[in-house]
Amino acid sequence: MEHPVKGLLMEIAEAPEFREMVRALERRAPGRESSAPSVTVSGLTAAAKTLYAVLLRRALGKPLLYVARSNRDAEQVLDAMETWARWFGEPPPVWIPAHDIRPYQGLSPHADISEKRALGLGKLAAGQASLAVLPIGAAAARLESPEFYRSLARPVRRGDALALEDLLEHLETVGYLRHDPVEMVGQFSLRGGILDVYSPEARRPVRVELFGDEVETIREFDVNTQRSVGPLGSTLLLPLTEFPLRQDLLTELAARSSGSETEIFTPGEPFPGWEFQVPLLTPLSSTLLDLSEQAVLFFDEPQELRKEIERLWSLLEPEFAQAQRNGETCLSPDHFYLRWEELAALCAGRSVVNAEELALVHASSSATVSFDFATQPAPRFHGNLALCLAEIENRLREQYRVLLLTTGTGETDRLAELLAERRIPFQRAERPGLRSPGAGGQGSLSWEAIVPGDPAIPSCWIGQGAAPHGLIIPARLILILGNQDLFETSEAAARPVRPRSKISTFLSDFRDLRAGDYIVHVEHGIGCYRGLREIAHEGVPMEFMELEYQDAARLYVPLARLDLVQKYRGLEGSRPALDRLGGASWGRTKARVRKSMEEMAGELLKLYAERETASGTAFPGDDHWQQEFSAAFEYEETPDQQTAIEEVRRDMEKPAPMDRLICGDVGYGKTEVAMRAAFRVATHNRQAAVLTPTTVLAFQHYETFRGRFAAFPIRIEMLSRFRTAAQQKAVLRDLESGKVDIVIGTHRLLSKDVVFHDLGLVVVDEEQRFGVRHKERLKEMKKSVDVLSLSATPIPRTLHMGLVGLRNMSLIETPPRDRLAIQTTVAPFSEGIVKTAIEQELERGGQVYFVHNRVHSLPGIVARIQELVPHARIAMAHGQMNERQLERVMLGFLRHETNVLAATTIIENGLDIPLVNTIVVNRAERMGLSELYQLRGRVGRSNRRAYAYLLVSEEAELSPEARRRLSALKEFSELGSGFRVAALDMELRGAGNLLGRQQHGHVNAVGFELYCQMLERAVQELRGEETRPELAPTIQLGLDIRIPPSYIPEEHQRLRMYKVIGSLRAPEERTRAEQELEDRYGPLPPPVRNLLDYATLKSAAERMRIQSVERRNETLYIQFHPSAAVDTDRLMDFLGRHPGVQFSPSGSLRVPLRGTARGVLPQARAVLEQLQG
């Protein structure tokens, strides 16, 4: 039986006018002698163009190249065409982006674009692309030969002879990196005669084993286990760059180039913009049409494409002229691009479709065959589904067939419920060939009549597809509604957003700064933000933040120096007074606050000093029992874990009561630290209590402690609702008599009827989850017994005190041996994701948590999971279950009797099971950051790769706070990040109750951020710690370093990006910032690239304690701070290799500059890199 949706779409191709258009195109096929006119199609909406293009490709049986106006437009076309192609069971279209850089900008194309172009052009040249989408800038670009692009990919077949050295050289040339073991795309390694390599678009990396020069076997292998999983007959190693990195080529290009950039790079290394110098040696002799001679060209609004080509040339010609005036060695634009007329001439005799939405009158109409297809844009309901349902009912009464496209199962379910309520017959249809992300098998066609017993034959289907907008074809009685027609979503939200820089997460990033808000300038005090102003400084346009102070005085802060500015955050919404610019009031305020915080810090330090002298129990050092217990630990202690154990031991050997916080990532060994402390107490005739926030965690700790202490005569009991009233009564009696050594329980342990015989230690797990009353009880305990707090995400006050040194704190940031990072995916809810996630884990013998924090709908979730994964053994757990029933569920899961646990957040601080390595969290946007972090930490307890899927509802608009929390979880996917997550949580919760009431006034006087900085410094000084003066290097290079308002029009977004860029430190942070800018705002203008280079240079100068980097005429002056530790050997080596460079005893380095002003930043950066090493 033919798929009904496929049949519906194929009806369009059966229309007489469509068939006639196909015949007209066939008459113009290459190789045919025909004077047939060109084909112009009008009346197609934007969505209709993408559908008709796919239908045309199928009808003609040839590749089709869809040409859009820009990269952004082409990406939108790509989503829609992929939807239609999937419905026909065809592979997705190939994406060939245009370069983001023009030849005369002295920069290299983005690596991601270069990789996508290499893959797309290679597939096109090899005849492996049936559909391709590209902007006109890519279609008009001159290219290398088809053989060149085909050669970028290397096939490897079993039984073939293989020149290994040549292949290794080729892999490095096309962008692969040596890395052992191979874990990521673009890596390869060689061990004897075994080559491991991970190619782009490959499902898994491959292992090629040689016998002599012959390929003996090719096997896929698992990156987690590094073990082979299946044989292959052949594999294709795809490139990661369009521009092969050949050392001889780069050396020759550097010799030919007159740019200053090449002079500071080692010969044979790539230099900025080298890719556009290649045609100096080997001219670009081909065009896109040479790569696919039989292809049909589909021009989307050709008049707009022509304007875009003309716009490109209007930029290229003056840039080329300027480059010539600068004496640069370069080729004219016609060596890189075709003009519109040239492209049109090459298309003569080809199968070409000119698609225009409006039917325009052409001057030479006799040379054009026109077809008009009366399509209409689909109505948009902007989330008004009642209006949508009424429209569907009306269309169905008019005998229309209706297809509703959704982006995920959540939207599908929502529509299904509404249609069922209105008694509208429909079917849910899965696309043929639909694959869930990462799934190995092909999905089957599924039908689900939601209205059973209805005799009507449904003419309405719900299917999944990324096409944002639909269309109406009145002549065929077809209505298609896209996901953005149905739901109130924006195009930006519909597309995936690349992860933001980790640095930006911690910043007060001005995301909500508006004119009239208060700010704090570190040197000038509190002012009022009035907006941004562009002012020419030394002939270079610069953007400044305008701040108003008392008496309407103005201060203009260069946006490149936003590190001096913070948004003012006081407590309880206080409104501060403005400072006088240049006056003494700000200095007096800071001095007053500094004195007060020194007094407060002194008092806190005195308090902790008093605790040091308070009466407690000084436990003896390690005896043979303690040594035996430590030796029985089945794992090797990590360095951080060992340090924490030693710090706890030293605390317990002092007579003062211990109060230590162990802050360690989930599963990093905090429990072992606690067990060793408890063992020390129990073996010296004292009792230990382990306090947990949940019953489940109490049970887990009970099992862990019992197993660990099994060989020793120590009695361990549990006091929680897992025990009957009689059992609890017996435990209480034995606890009071001293027969119980260690008791584990929930806040039940803090009840008045719990009496200890001789309590010596309290271990508190996740103290922040206890209520105020329980915390007060704990505070009383801390006066006389040792207290050990365990937490992966400390409460803000605890974290802050730990940071500034006011509380004993141990950090465990080292992961256990073989522990792998948790791969975190944040995505809209999709049954495909759920099915894939569970099946992948079960296939490798693991277990899965599915978290759904709504008890009433949890049984329905269990039923749906069972339908998706029939072979799964599913159990359900939530806090409203009977205690015995919950215990049985948990025990069954522990014993692997079940392999999927659908539960509420009762598992958050729950079971620690090494086999659980996948967790799916539904409605993640409703949870806090600490909660999500703890949930994710339930997996990844072994050396297996762990997965966390944070699924959000498509129906809900995420609040900025929720979006930021989810974004943070994805960014903090590396190991040991819990401490920094807590830092972010502190920012998200606000200043609140962080400090005592007496300090509120001081926080309001200087703002929360500056207050925290000053407090930390005060404590360091009181402790006698060495504090280095803060250094803000001055960088003056006379370059345009800014974010033009034309690039980011919104002021607060521009400020945020200035703050992000100004705080960049590591290269990967810069990469992420570039990706975010390009993803959200398009290709980077030169001033923004300069700003990124400036930030990188400033960061290096800060690390090297450099006061200033200035350009004066043709000389670069670098002034070192007196505290800078200059590597004299490296400095002397640098001076020896550069005779023109001078260094004075005052710490000033003078470097002669070469070339144009554009080369100043690369030269300055190169100098610092050589001095730093």
N, C-alpha and C positions, 0 to 999 in steps of 0.2 A: 504494500500500500504506500502510495506516495505521501510524503510529509505534507500535510495540508498547508502549512505556511509557505513551504517551497512552491507548492502548486499555485498558491495565491500570487506569489511574486512572479512566477513564470507566466501567468496570464498576461502580464504587461508585455512580455516579449512576444506573445502571440498576436498582439494587435496588428492590423494591416499596416498602419503608418510606421510601426517599429520595424516590421519585416522589410518594408520598402527602404528604410534608412540603412538597414544591414546590407541590402543588395547594392545600394549606392556606394557604400564604403568598400564592398568587395570589388567593385569596378575600378576603384582607385588603389587597389593593392599594389605594392611594389613589384616590379617585374612585368606588370601588365601594360600594354600599350593602350592608353586611354586618355582621352581629353575630357573626362568627366569632371564637372565642376566640383568645388569644395563643398563640404557638408556643414550646414549651419543648423543648429538645433535651438529653438527658442521655447519659452514657456516652462522651462524646468526650474523649479525652486532649488535652493542650495541642497536640501536633502534629496530631492529628486535626481539631481545630477549624479550624486554618488551611487544611487541605486541603478540608474540607467547605465552608468559606466560599467558596473559589474555585469549587468545583463548583456551589454554589448560585448564584453570580453568573452562571455560564454557563447554568445551567438556566432562570433567571428572565429573563435578558437585560436586566438592570437594573444600575445602579451598586450596589455594596455597601460600606457603611461598617463597618469592623471596629473596635469600641471596646474598648480594653484599659484596664488599671488606671493605668499610669504611662507616662511617656516611655520609660523603660528597657524595660518590658514590651512596649510598642508597637514598639520597635526590633527586639526579638527576633522578634516576630510578622512584622515587615516582611521579615526575611531568609527565613523559612519561606515566606511567601506569594509572595515573588518567585520562589522555586524552583518552586512549583506553577504559577504564572502562566506562567513561561517554558516549562515543559513543554507547555503548551497554546498556545504561540506568542502569548501576550498581553503587552501592555506591563506593566512593573513597577507595583506599587501606588504610589499617591501617599502621601506622608508629611506629616501635619499635626500637629506637636508642640504641646504645651501651653506656655504662657508659663512661663519659669523664675522670674519675679518676680511677686509679688502687688501689687495696686494701691496699697497703703498703705506700701510699703517705700521709697518715694522714689528708686527706681532704674529704669533703662530695661531692657527685655528684651534678651537677647543678640542681637547682629546676625545671627548664623547662624540662630537660631530664628525671628527676624522674617522673614528671607528665605525660609526653608522654609515658613513659614505663608503668606506672600504667594503663593508658587508653588502650594502645595497648595490653598488656598482659591480662588485664581483659576481653577485647572483644574476644581475642583468646580463652581464657579458657571458656568463656560463649558461644562459638560457634557463635559469632556475627561478625566474620571477614571472608569474603570470599577471600580477598586478603590481604596479609601482606608483607611489605618490611622491611628488617632488615639487618644490617651488620653482618659479620661473628662473630664479637666480642659479639654480642647479641645472635647469634645462638648457640655459644659454651659456653655460661654462664650457670652455675648451678642456679636453680631457686627454689622458694618456690613451694608448691603444687598447682595444679589447683584450689583447694578449697580456698586456701589463696587469690589468685587474684580475684576469683569470689566474695569473701567476702568483698573486698575493696569497691565494689559498693553496694548500698542499694536500693532495690526497695521499693516504697511506693504505696500502692493501696487503693483506696476508699473502705471503709467498713472493712478493716483489723484492727486488734488490733495493737497498736503501743506503745512500751515502750519508752516514750519520753526521759527520762534521758539517756537510753542506746544509742539512736540515736544521742543525742547532744554530748555525749562522743565520739561516733564513728566519727562524723563530725570533731571534733577537732583533733582526732587521724589521720585522713587522709588529714589534711592540711587546713581545713576551718577556717576562723577567724570570731569572733563575730563582727558585725558592724550593727548599726541601723541608717538610713535605709539601706537595702541591695541595693547596686548600681552596684557592680562588681562581676564577677565570683569569686567563692571561699569565699563568705561571707554568713553568716546566722545570723538571729536574732530571738528572742523569745519574744512574747508579750502575756502573759497569755497562752491561748491554741492555739495560732496562730504561726506557724513556717514559716518564710520566708527563702528561700535558693536558691542560684544561682549556679547551677552545671555546670562544664565544658561541652562544646559542646551543651548546652541547648540553645534553641532559646530565651527564656526569663526565668527569675527566677520564682519559683513557691511558692505558699502560701498554706500551709497545715493546715487545721483547724480541731481541735480535739473536739469530744464530749466525755468527759471522756477519755478513752484509745482508742477510736475508731476514725479512720480517717473519718471524716464526708464529707469534700470536699477537692479537690485539684484544684487550679486555677493558671493559669499563670497570671503574673501581669507586668505592664509597669514600668520600672525603673524610667522613667521621672515623671509620675504622681503618681506612687506607687499604682495605682488602678488596680483591677483585670480586665482581658480582655477576659477570656474564661475558661471553666471548662476542666479538664482532668480526665480520669479514673485512671491513674497511672503515676508515674514518676520514673526515675532512677537517683539516686544521685551518680555521679561518683567521684572517688578520685582525689586528687591533688598531691599525692605523692605515690611512690612505697613502702615507708618505714613508717609504722604507728608509730606515736610518742606516745608511751605508757610510762608513767612516771616510772612505776615499772621496765620496761625493761631497760630504760635508767639508772636508779639508779643501777641496777645489773651490767650492762655493765661497768659503771664508776668504780664500786668496783673491777671488774675483770681486768680492763685495767691498764697497768703500765705506760701509757703515761702521760707526764706532763700536756697535754692539759686538761685532766679531772679534775685536781686538782684545777683549777681556775674557774671552772664552778659549779654552784649550783647543788647539786644532783637532778636528775630527769630532768635536762635540756639537750638538745642535745649538743654534743661536736663534733668537727671536726673529721670526719671519723667514727662516731659511727655506721653508716650503715653497715660497713664491719666487725664490731665486733659481729653483730647479730648471725652469724653462730656458734659462741662460745657456744651459748645457744641452738639454734635450727638449726641443720645442714640443708643445702640446699639439698633437697632430690630428686628434679625433674629436668627435662631438658625441652627445648622448645618442643620436640616431645611429651612429656606427656600432654602438654596443648592442642594439637590438633592432636589426634591420627590418624585421617583420612587424614591429610594434605598431599599434594604433595609438595615435596621440589625441588626448582629450584635453582641450584647452578650456579652462574654466574662466569665462568672461575675458576673451582675448584682448579687448580694448584696455581692460585693467592691467592685463599682463604686459601689454605694450608700454603703458605708462610706467610700470614698475621697472622695465628694462631701461627706459629713457631716464628714469630717476637714478638708477644705478650708474649709468654712464655720466650723468651730470655730477656725480661724486668722483668717479674714477678719473676723469680728464683733469680737473684742477689738482687732484692729489698727485697725479703723474707729473704735471707741470712743476709742482712744488718740489717733488723729489728730484727732478732734473736740476732745478735751481740750487738744490742742496748738494749737488754733485754726486748723488747716489747712483749706483749702477742698477738699472732696472729696465724692464721691457714696457712697451706701450700697452694700454688696456686691451687692444685687439689681439694681443697674444694670450689673453686670459678669458675674454668673453666675446660672444657674438652680439651684434646689434640685432634688433628685431627683424629688420629686412633680411639679414643673412639667415636667421633662423627660419623665417617664412619661406625663403628660397629653397632651403634644404628640405622643407616639408612638401615641396611640390611633388605630386605623384604618389604621396604617402596616404594612408588612411588616416584622415584628420577630422576630428569633430570639434567645431567651434560652438561651445555651449553658452548661450546667452539667456538670461532669465526673461529679459524684455525683447520682444520682436521688433528689431530696429530695421529701418529701410536702408539697404546698402546701395551705394552708388552704382556699382557694377553687378547688379543683381543677376545678370545672365551667366556670371561665372560662379554662381552659388546655388546649390540645391538646398532649399530650406524645408525644415520640418517643424511643425508647431505641436507641442505636446501640452495640452491644457492641464497642468498640475497646479495645485494651490498649496500654500503653506498650511500646516496643521494648526488648529487653534491652540492657544496656550492658556492653561487654566491657573497657573501660578499657585498650585496647591489647593485650589477650590475644587475638591473632588466631587461635591454635589453637582456642580455645574458640568463637570466632566461626565458624570454618569448620565445626566439628562441628555447631553450631546450624543453619547453612545446609544442610548435608547432611541433617540430620534433617527440616527443613522441606520440602526438595525431595522427600524420600521420602514425605511426607504430601501431596504434590501442591500445595504452596504455590508461588506466584510470588514471587520475591524481587527487590527493588530496593535496591541499595547506592549511597548518595549520598556523594560525596567532594568536597572543596573544591578539588582541583587534580589535575593529571596525575600528580604524584608519588605521591599516595595511590592513584590509579587504577592506575598501573603496579604498585604494590606488591601490591594486591589481585589484579590479573590474574595475576601470577606465582604467588601462593599458590593461587589457584583452579586454575590450570593444573597445579601440582604435585599437587594432590589429585584431578585428573581430574574436576573439577566443570564441566560444560558451562555456558558463559555467553556473553554478548555485551556489547560496549562500545557504548553508545548515546549519541550526542550529542544534546542537546536541540534540537528545532527552533527556529530563530530565535536560536540561541546566537551571541553576538557576542563576539569577543575584545575586550579593552579597547582602544578607539581604532580598531578596525577599521571599515572602511566597508562591507564586504560581509557577507552573511548566510552563516553556516556551513551546510554541507550535512550531512544525516544520514549517519552513518558506521557501518558494521557491521564488527566484527572478531571472527571466531571464533578464539579462542586455542587451541582444541583441534581441529585439523583432522582430518577423517575420522571424528569421533565422530558416530554416527547419531542420538544423542539430540537432541531439539529443546530448546535452552536455555530454562529457565524462570527464569534469573537474569540480571539486567542490572546493569552498573555505569554510573552516570551522574554528572554533576557538578551540585551544588546546594548552596546555603548553609544548607539546613534542618539545624539541629544535631541534632535528634532525630527518630526515625521512629515507626512505630506498627505494630500488628498488627490485622488485620480477620479474625477467625477465620471468619466466615460467608462471606467471599469468598476465603478461603485466600490472603491477601496479607500479606507481611511487607516492611516498608520500614525500612531502617536508615540513620540520619543519620550525619554525619561524626563527631559527638561520641559516638555509640553505639559506633562502630567503633574510634576512636583515642582515646588518653588525652590529650585536650585540654581546656582550660578555656574557658568562655564568654568570659572576658575576653581570652584569647589569640586566640580566633577572630575577634574584632571588630578592625577597624583602630584603631590608637592614633595620636592626633595627635602631630606632632613635639614634642619637648620643647624648652624654652627652651635656646638656645645657652649661656647662662650656666651652667645646671645641669650641662652636660657638663664644665666645667672645675673645678667645685667638688669639694672633698672633702665630699661631700654627705650624710655620715652614713648612707649606704644600708645599711651593715652594722653600725651602732653598736648595742651592746647594753649593758645594765646591767653594770657591772664593767669596761668598757673604759676606757682612759686617754684623757684629752683635755688640750689645752693652752689655757689662758686667757691671752691676751696680757699682761694686767696682773698676774695672780695665780699663773701657773705651772701645773705639771702636777697634775691632780687625777683623781679617779675618778668616772665617770658613774654616778649612782645611779637615774636615772629622771626622769620629769617630774612636777611638782606644780602643782596649780591653787590659787592663793592670791588672795584679794581684796585689791586695792591701791587705796586711796582709793575704796572702794565699787565698784570695777570688777573683775570676775573676770579674772585674768591667769594665763598658764601659764609656768612657770619650769623651767629645767634645774637639777636638783639635783646639785651637785658636792661630793664629799667630799675633804677635804685631811687633812694630818697631824693626829693626835689627834682624829679623827672630826669635825673642824670642817666646817661646811657653808657653801656659797656658792650662792645662788639667782640664776641669770642669766635675765633676761626673754628669752623666745624671740624677741622682736622684735630682740634685740641679739646674735644668733648670729654676727655679723661679728667678735665678739671671741673666738670659740671655734673651735678646729680639732681634728679628731681626731688623736690622737698617732700618728705614724708614724716609728718609728726604723729602724735597719738591723739585719738579721739577727734580727728577732724579740726585741729586747731588752726587758726589763721595767724601766721607770723607777721612781725613788723619788718618793713624793708630796712636794710642797712644803708648807711651813707657811703657812697662811693669815695674812696680815698680817705675816709674818716677812720677814727680809732675804735669805733664801737664794735666792729666785727672781731678785731684783735682782742678786745676786752672780753667779749662773749666767749671766744674760744678759750681764753685763759681761765675764765670762771668755770667753764665746763670741765676743762682739763684738771683744775684743782679739785673740783668735786669728785670727778671720777677717780682721781688718784686716792682721795679719801675713801671712796667706796671700795676701790680695789684693795686698798690697805685693810679695810674692815673685813672684806671677804677673805683675804689672805690670813688675817688674824683669826677669823672663825675657823678656817681649816687648820691653822696652827694649834688652836685650842683642841680641835678634834685629835690632833696628833698626840696631845698630852692627856686626853680623856682615858678613863679606866676601861679596859677591855681585856681580852684574852690574847696573850702572845703565844701563838702555837709554835711548837718546836719545829726545827728543820726536818728535812726528809729523813725518814727512817727506812728500814728494809722493807716494811709494808708499802710505804709510799713509792719506793723505787720499783717494787714488784708490780704495783698497780700501773705505774707509768709505763713500764716495759711491756705490759699486756696490751697496750694500745696497738691495734692492728694496722694503723697507718703511720706514715712518717709525718712528724709534726712539720708544719710550714714555719718559716722563720718568724713571721708575725705571731703565729700561734704560740711558738715557744717563748717569745718575748712576753706575751700576755700571761702565760703560765708563770713565768719568773716574777713578773710584776705583782701578780696576785699572791704568790708565795711570800715575797718580801713584805707586802702589806699585812698578811696574816701573822707574820713573825713579829710584828710590832705590837706593843700593848694597846695602841689606839685602835678603835673600831675601824675596820676597812669600809670605805665607800668608793667603789670603783665601777666605772662604766666600761663595759666591753662592747665596742662598736665594730661589728663585723658583718660582712655580707652573709646572707642566708646560706647555711650549709658550709661555712668556712671554718667551723670548728669551735664555735663559742661554747657549745654544750660540753665538749671535752674539757675545756678550761673549768667550767662549773663543776663537772664530776670530780676532777682532781681536788678542787677546793672542798667539796662535800666529803670526799674520802678522808681528807686530812682532819676534818672536824669529827667525823664519825669514829675514826680510829683513836681519837683522844677523848672519848667519852662525852662528846657534845652532840647535839642534834642539829640537823640541817633541814630547812624547809625550802622547797622549790615552788614558786608561785607563778602560775600561768594564767593568761587571760581567757582561755577557753577549755572546755572539758576535753575536747579532742586532743589538744596539745598536751594536756595533763596525761592523758592515756599514752601518747607517743613518748613523752619523757619517761613515764613509768616503765614502758617496755624497754627503752634505751638504757635506763639506769639498771634495771634488773639484769639485762644481758651483760652489761659492762661489769657489774658487781657480783656476778654469779659465782665466781671462784673465791669470794671473800665472805666471812661471817658477819655480814651487815644486813640488817632487816630494812627493807624498803616497802612502804605502803602508799596507797593512793587515797586521797580524800576528795571525791567528786561525785557527781550524780551517776557515774558508772557503778557506784556502790550502793547497795540497799541501805536502808536506815539502820538495820541491825549490824551490817558490816561497818558502817561509819561509826556507830557507837563503840564497837570493839576497837577500832583504830584510835578513837579519841581516848579510850581508857588506857590503851597501851602506850600512847604518845605521852600521856601525863605521867605514867609510871616509869618511862624511860626505856621501854622494851622496843620501841620503834626508833631507828637511827635516822632515817631519811624519810620525810613525807613529801609527797608531790600532790598538788591540788590547785584548784582555782581560788577565787577570793573567799571561798568557804574557809580557807585557812586563817582568814583574818577575823572570823567570827569570835564572839566573846566566849563561847563554850569550848574553844580550842585552847588547851593549856599544855604548854611544853614542860617537860621535866628539866631540861637545861639547853635552851636554844643557843647555838653558837654562830649559825650562818643562815642568812636568807638570800636565796637566789631569785631575782625577779626577772622574768622574761617579758619583754615588751611592756615596760612600766607605763608607757603613755596610754595604754588601752584600759587602765584601771580608773575608776571614778575618784572624785575628790575625797570622799570619806575614806576610801581604801588607801589613798596616798597619804592622808594624815596619819593613819595607823602605821604605815610603813615608816613615816618620818620619826615616829616615836621609837620604833624598833631600831632605827639607825643610831640612836644614842648609845646603845649598849651592845649591839651585836654587829658582826661583820655583815656587810651587804654587798652583793655582787649583782649589778644590773646588766642585762644582756639586751642588746637592741641592734637591729640593722638600720632602723630609721629613728634616731632619737627625737624626742620632742624638741621644739626650737630652743627652749631655755637650756635644756641639758646640752644640746649641741653647741649653743653659743658659749656656755661656760667652759665646755671642753675645748673649744677653739681658742679661747683667750687664756687658757691655762689656769682656770679657777676650780677645776675639778680633776681628780685623778681619772685618767682616761687611757684605755688601750685600744689601738686600732689593729684590726686583722684585715689587711687588704690583699694578702697573698692568696691566690686560689690554691686549693689542694692540687696535688700532682694530677695531671691529665684532665683537670676540670676545664670544660670548654665554655665559651660564652653562649648566652641564650640568644638565639636569633629571634628578634621581636618583630612582629608584623602587626601594624595597625591598619585596619581595613573595614569597610562597610560590611554588615552581616551578609553572609552568603552561604547557602547550604553547600555549595561546591567547596568552599574553604573548609567548612566543618567536616564534610565527608572525606576530603583529601587529608586533612590533619589527622583525623582518627585512623584512617586506613593506613597511612604511612607509618604511624607509631605501632599499630598492631602487627603490621607485617614484619617489623623487626623485634617482635616479642615484648614490646613495652606496654605501658599503661598510660591512660589519659585522664586528666581532670577536665570536666566541662563545668564552668562556673556560671550559674544563672541565679541572681540574687532576689528571686521572687518565688516564695514558697508555693503560692497558689497556682502558678503556671509551670512549675517544675515537672509535674507528671506529664504534661503535654510535650515538654522538651524531650523527656526521656523517650516517649513514644516516637517522636520525629527522628531522633538519633537512631533508634532501632530500625526505622524504615530506611534511613540513609545507609546504615552499616548493619545489615541483618546478622552478621556473624559476631557482632560485638556482645560481650557479656556486661550488661549495664546495671549499676546499682545507683541508688538515690540516697542522698544524705542532706538533712537540714535540721536546724535547731529545735523545731517543733515536734520532732519524732520522739517516740518513747525511748527512754534511756537504753533499755536492753536492745531494742531494735537498732538504734544507732550504733551501739557497740558491735552488734553482729555485722552490720554493714562495713564498719571500719576494719574489723578483724578479717572479714572476707576479702576486702581489697588488699589488706596487708599480705594476706596469704595467696594473692593472685588468683583467687576463686572468681573474681570479676576483674575486668580490664578497663572499664570506663566508669568513672565515678562522676555522676551529675549531681552537683551540690551547690548550696549557697556558699557564702564566704566563710562558712564554718571551717573550711579547709585552710583559711588564710594563715593561721598559726597552727596548722595541723600536722598531718602525717609527713614523715620524712622517708620517702620510699625511693631508692635509687632507680627502680624500673620506670618510674613516672617521669617521662621526659617530654611530654607535650601537654600544654594547658591551653584551653580555649576559654576566654572570658567574654561573656555576652553582655551587651550594654555597658561597655567599659567606660563610657563617658559619664556614667553616674557615680563613679568611684573616685576617691581621693588618691593622690599620688602615692602616699605611704601604703595605702591599702593595695593598690595595683602592684607596687614594688614587692610587697610581701607575697602576694598571690603568684607573681611570676617566679619568685624564689622557691616555690614549691617544686619546681622542676630543675633539671640540670644538676642533680646530685652525684652524677657519676661521670665517667669519661666519654659518655655519649653526647652527641650534639643535641641540644634541647631547643624546643620551639615554644614560643608564646604568641598566641594569636589574640590580639585585643580587638574585638569586633564592636563596632558602634552602629547604632540604629540609623538607617537612612531617613527615618521620619523626623528625627529630632535635630534641631539646630544646635550645634555644639556651642556652649558658652566659650568665651575666650579663655577662661580658667581651665575648663575641661579640655579644650583643644591643646592648651599649653602642657597640661599634665600628660596627655597621651603622647604629644610630641617629645616630651622629656624622656618618657619611658623608652621610646624607640631610639633616641639618641644615646641613652645610657645603657646600651646593650652590651658594652664590654664588661669584663669581670671587675668586681670590687667597686662598683659605682654607688653603692647604697649610701655612703657618707655624703657624696655630692648630691644625691637625690634629696636627702634630708635638708641640705643647704637650700635647695630650690623650694622645698616644701615650706621652709621658714619664710622665704620671700613671699610665697603664695598666700600664706596665712596672715601675713602682715606683722607689724611690730607687736600689736596686741598687749598681752600680759608678759612680755619678755622680761621686763624690768620692774622693780618695785616702784611704788607711787612717788617716792622722793626723787626718782630720776626722770619722771615724766617731763618736768619742766626743762631739763637739760636736753632731752631728746627733741623737744619742740624748738629749742633755741638753735640747734645746729642741724636738725634733720637726722633721721634714723641711721642712714648709711654712714655719714661722717661720724656720728656718735660711736658706732661700733668700731670704726677704724681707730678713733682716738682711744677708746677703752682698751683695745687690744695692745696698742702701743704703750699705754700707761702701765699695764700689767707686765709687759716685757721689761720696761725700765725698772719697775719695782723689784722684779725678780733678778735684776742685775744682768739681764741678757743684753747682748750686743745688738744695737739697732742701727742699721745703716740709713742715712738720710735718703728720703725719697728723691728720685731723679726723673725729671721730665725733659728728655732731650729736645733741643730746638733743631728742626730740620728746615732749612731754607735753600731750596734749589731753583726757585724761579720758574716752577712748572705749574700748569693748570691741574690742580688736584681738588676735585669737587665732584659732587653728584648733581648734574644739571637738572633744574626743575622740569625741563622738557622730558627727562628720562624717568624721574619719579615725581609726579606732580604733587602728591600729598605730603605736606610738611612733616607730619609725625612719622610717616614711613621713611622719609628721607633722613630724619634725625635718628631714627632707630638704626638705619643702615650705617650712618656715620659712627654710631656708638659700637655697632658690631664690628665694623672694619677697624675702628680705632683700638679694639681689644684683641685683635688677632694675634696669635702667638705661633702656633704650629702650622706647618705647610698644609696639613689636611683641613685645618680650620679655614684657611684662605680658600682652598678648593671648594669647600662647602658654601662659603659666602659667595663666590663667583657663581656657583650653580644656582643658588637661590636667586641672585640678581637676574641671571639670564632666564631662569624659569619664569619669574614673575614679571620682568620688565623688558626682556629682549636682549639682543647683543649689547655688550658693554661699550659705551663711548670711550674714546681715549682718555678724557679726564678721570673717569672712574677707574680705568686700569692704572692710571698714574697714582690714584689714591690708594689702591690696593698695594702697589709697589712701595708707596710712601709708608704705609702701615707696617709692611714687612721690614723695611729699613729701620723704622722707629723701634720696633720690637727688638731687632738685633742690637741697636744702639743702647737700649735699656739694659739688656743682658751684659753688654760689654762696659757699662758705666761710662758712656760717651755723652758729654754735655751737649755738643752741637755738631751738626753736619751742615756746612754752608758752602754755597757756590758763589765765588767772587770772580767775575770775568771768566777766565778759562782755567781756574784752579779750584779744587775741592779742598776745603779746610775741615779737618776732623779734630775736635778738641776733646781730649780725655779728661774725665773728672779725676781729682787728686786721689780718690779712693779706688780708682780702676786698677785692677791687677793685670797689667799688660804682660803678655808672654814675650819676654825680650828676645828669646831665640827665634820665635816666629816673626817678630817685628824686624829683626836684623836680616832674616832670610828674605823678607818682603822688600826691604830697602835695597838688598843686594841684587834682587831680580828686576828692580825698577829704578834705574839710575836717576831719573828725574824727580823722584819723590824725596821730600825733606821732612825730618822730624826734629822738633826743637825740645829742649829740656823742660819747657813749660807744659809739655804734653800735647803739642799741636802737630798734626800731620798734614802736610801739604802735598796734594796729588794733582799733577797736570791732567787736564781733561782733553779728550780727543773726540773729534767728530761733532755732530749736531747736538742741540740741547736735549733732543729726545733720548740721547744715550746717557744722560747724567745718572738717572736712577739705576740702570743696570751696572754702570761703572762703580757707583758708590756701594751698591750691594755686593759686587764682586770684591771690592777692597775689604769690606768688613768680613766677608766669608773667608778670605785668605788670612786675615789677621786672627780670626776666631778659630779656624780649623774645623 
